[in-house]
Amino acid sequence: MKSAYTKIYRLVWVVALVDMATINIVFLLYCILDKLKDFDPIFFRFCFKYWLASNLAYLIAINVVKISVHRRITKPYMVLKSVSRTVPLTFLLFMTIVGIAKLPTPGIGKSLLICTIAFVVICIERMTMRMFIKRMRNLGRNSLNSIIVGYGPSANPLIDLMNNKWNGLNLIGIFTDNNIEGQVVNAKRMGSVDSAIEYINQHELHDVFIYRSLRWDNRIKNLLNACYRNVARVYYIPQEDVVGNSDVFPFKVGDTYILATRHEPLLRFKNQIYKRGFDIGVSLLFLCTLYPFIYILVAIITKLTNAGPIYFKQERTGYDGRSFVCYKFRSMTINKDADTRQTTENDDRVTGFGHFIRHYNIDEFPQFINVLKGDMSIVGPRPHMLAHTEYYSELIGEYMIRHLVRPGITGLAQVSGCRGETKTVEDMKKRVEKDLEYIENWSFWQDIVIILRTVQQAVVGDKQAY
């Protein structure tokens, strides 16, 4: 089953692509109008350059103004307000790019015509998209299954918001020790706080909202561990005694503020674009240039030194706790323990050539295929075997949180010395801590630094890669 968050991100991509297609329709309409009226004879001489400039200008503009049509609680006037800012900024950037390129610029009359066409067409497109998304969410699609644990009067605005299907937050019910039937609450009581843990373990949930103080009794720890094991995001409904706590982060949902237990920069669509765009660009470049030569060389030596397939394929735990097939160059003899047993120092399963490609990280190169497929990212927490995920998720409460982002070919833990065999649970805890640090402090430039440090390790070799 696909993650609901994945579906939401895909919806955002669809909205962005439709929006981008719209600006090209505007360009085409202007071309047709220009040809019919014949008032700009030099236009077709530079048609491609104008088209390129308009698309570049629009990409910059929507990155600044942002598209809000897909966002929950987006009112019609907010959509029109966004367009009224996007169109003038796009045209200003278009004129700037055209001027830098020393191309003829349209006069005032033509400029007003272009802006008017753009405003009308984009408004129609975005309002149509809004109606489509609203209808889809009213049918229960593109929604996040949520529960509330605990209850108090300040939870009512959030409950009302979640009961509006347009917001895409599907409130299943409330788990509280108190009886709420006599109160004005537009949600049903599902059971006690203790029964919430069992429900979380047995059902697919995406968000859990907790209405209690962080200084609650020990049940909060068990509740949080259940959420972490099932890769559910946790938010706190604010109370006076938690607002000042440094371990929570204000998060606005409509007109209501809740508190997130973690800061996740990669929940922002703009950051998703940066990271995914970088992943696709770099992986395509590598797979189309260096990789074929590396593959041929590795394949020849592997076949000559050890019989068997070139690739080693293994199911590993990926984004949102879902499994995927991870590719590597085979560095071991074929053995029945490959899916359960870690590689150890002086492991007799590793071949002579296998030791070489592992030492210099060459065995990881096929994972650029995983990156292109969308199973992995270039930088992120390393994906673990399914057996290890099952084992460590029971011993380390926050272990599964590392799957809130795509796993990576390399990561902060790997360049910080937390690589190789995890001999003790403490070794894995240190790796998880680094993974969570990466998730909570992600930035595009941090990814670049991690990649450069990985390249440095690959050149000199890594003693922990055995």
Helices and strands as residue ranges (DSSP letters): H 4-37, G 43-46, H 47-65, H 76-100, H 108-138, E 144-149, G 153-155, H 156-163, G 165-167, E 169-175, E 189-191, H 193-202, E 207-210, H 219-229, E 233-236, E 249-253, E 256-260, G 265-267, H 269-288, H 290-305, E 311-317, G 319-321, E 323-329, H 352-359, G 362-364, H 367-373, E 377-379, H 386-395, G 399-404, E 408-410, H 412-415, H 425-440, H 444-460
